[in-house]
Amino acid sequence: MAETRKLNGSEILIECLKEQGVKTVFGYPGGAILNIYDALYKHQDEITHILTSHEQGAAHAADGYARATGKVGVCLATSGPGATNLVTGIATAYMDSIPVVAITCNVGVSLLGKDSFQEIDIAGVTMPITKYNFIVKDIRKLAYVVRRAFAIAQSGRPGPVLIDITKDVTAGEWEYTPEIPEPVARQQDTIREEDLETALEMIRNAQKPFILVGGGAVLSDASEELYTLAHRIQAPVADTLMGKGAFDGEDEYYTGMVGMHGTKTSNFGITECDLLIVAGARFSDRVTGNASKFAKNAKILHLDVDPAEINKNIRSHASVVGDLKIVLRRLNARLDPINHEEWVAHVERMKDMYPLRYDKSQLTGPYIIETINEVAGDQDPVIVTEVGQHQMWAAQYYKYKKPRRFLTSGGLGTMGYGLGASLGAKMGCGDMGCPQRPVFNIAGDGCFRMNMNEIATAARYNIPVIQVVVNNHVLGMVRQWQTLFYGKRYSHTVLNDSVDFVKLAEAMGAKGVRVTRKEELKPALLEAMAAGGPVVIDCQINCDDKVYPMVSPGAPIQDAFDDTDLKIN
């Protein structure tokens, strides 16, 4: 029988974190959370705490840790502004279904509701952007709440959970009895036999099947099952931004990303197919374009763990609700090989007709991404991005072969996400036994400015992340829209000032390298990978480089265009 001990609330919290296998947490101390930080000090040999430069960095680091490892990420913040500084990171995790437990502390119970110093109703603030949240005002409930929070964050469709603990609970004493967490079961009880039979009939009757892979395939670890399905029924495969790596980017059936900046082959293929199998995707507007014209020639079979996603944005002809890995296993077990060689050959011809292309005469975003792939690809790196043109280039031009190697803010589109997330990912690689795995954060100069203070965090702990700044001295994606749709009126998108990212990196204790020509890039990357500490590579590119293909806002995805189409028209 487990030994019961009397501990204060902070010690109970730490013991519960240890129960859950937590090895690393990210946070920032303050008055209300001091008791917990005192307990962390006593357990520093068991739980590593990374002091970020800002609480938002801590939230993004916990998110990046979770995405890279598949485990729950944990961040800590004090009351008031400390807690509210977590909000953007929590929302980012919520939109992308990432399991994070955010732990905040509040004023004592007697001070709640009195506008006390640094008091905020953080549970109320975060209610719309958490899967669940708790306020702990009774120490007797603390251990239960922590255990429940971890279970909720991981079960079904994952997501962030917030625990707000009053300061008197962290100081009070109560009995603690250790518990071994029960494994989180995959959701199977919603998988209905009649739904499986309908799905099988649709697959067997299709002449031109196409598979669309979303982020749910990464979260459910369904890569092997997706490969089996695609090859068994000879179906081309596209992915969403969040689905990258769930299906091998070098597989013969892979056609590239779909949507606003997807490949023409993926967009045209989905438009022409007669069956679209959607595996763990939510039909974002950036994927579907004009929803009324999306996949109009196809029957849609939607496979998803969350019943709320079925028919939410796009009407499906059939669906199976349940854990994607289990659903695909059950479908594969009943499917014999199906020949679609003519359809596959047609899609292959489209790949030849509509390749991704860019100006190879100078240093560009796509060249930077392809060179990272060339230099580091065999070391199985994690690629993290901020949001904007560089993000799309990283999605288009890097060949992701495995899940959890591409971390990006897809749903919320959070500028400033990547640097904190890359710190979390690198710490996660260490906790998973692969500390030598390189971690790159790809950023535009606009995004890098948002949370570049986390370079100081990387330097403080000598976390060897490689920060690549695709520096065009503008807010590139916004400028692209201003060029194409706003008559070249560049309202507040020019960043052509005197900020020197190399000097800034050195001032924060990191190494800085500037790259202005193609031939300088590869040596800079090799130097960064051998540095053993954080490095910032400032890559100077043209301010008018654009991301193509592109679909105009509100247009159907089959209207994708690139620079050659613009010249023709």
NORCOR-V142323 format. One record per run of one state. SS is the DSSP state (a for helix, b for strand, c for the rest). FROM is the first residue (numbers start at 1). LEN is the number of residues. Records with the same first field share a line. If there is no record, write none. Layout:
SS = FROM-LEN / FROM-LEN
This chain:
c = 1-3 / 20-4 / 29-2 / 43-5 / 52-3 / 70-3 / 78-3 / 85-2 / 96-4 / 107-2 / 112-10 / 130-2 / 137-2 / 155-6 / 172-1 / 178-15 / 206-3 / 214-1 / 220-3 / 234-2 / 240-14 / 258-6 / 273-2 / 280-5 / 290-1 / 294-5 / 305-2 / 310-8 / 322-2 / 334-7 / 354-11 / 380-2 / 386-3 / 398-8 / 408-9 / 432-7 / 452-2 / 461-5 / 472-2 / 475-1 / 486-8 / 495-6 / 508-3 / 516-2 / 531-4 / 541-9 / 551-5 / 560-1 / 562-1 / 569-1
b = 4-5 / 24-5 / 48-4 / 73-5 / 100-7 / 132-5 / 161-6 / 173-5 / 209-5 / 236-4 / 254-4 / 275-5 / 289-1 / 299-6 / 318-4 / 382-4 / 406-2 / 439-6 / 466-6 / 474-1 / 494-1 / 511-5 / 535-6 / 550-1 / 556-1 / 561-1
a = 9-11 / 31-12 / 55-15 / 81-4 / 87-9 / 109-3 / 122-8 / 139-16 / 167-5 / 193-13 / 215-5 / 223-11 / 264-9 / 285-4 / 291-3 / 307-3 / 324-10 / 341-13 / 365-15 / 389-9 / 417-15 / 445-7 / 454-7 / 476-10 / 501-7 / 518-13 / 557-3 / 563-6
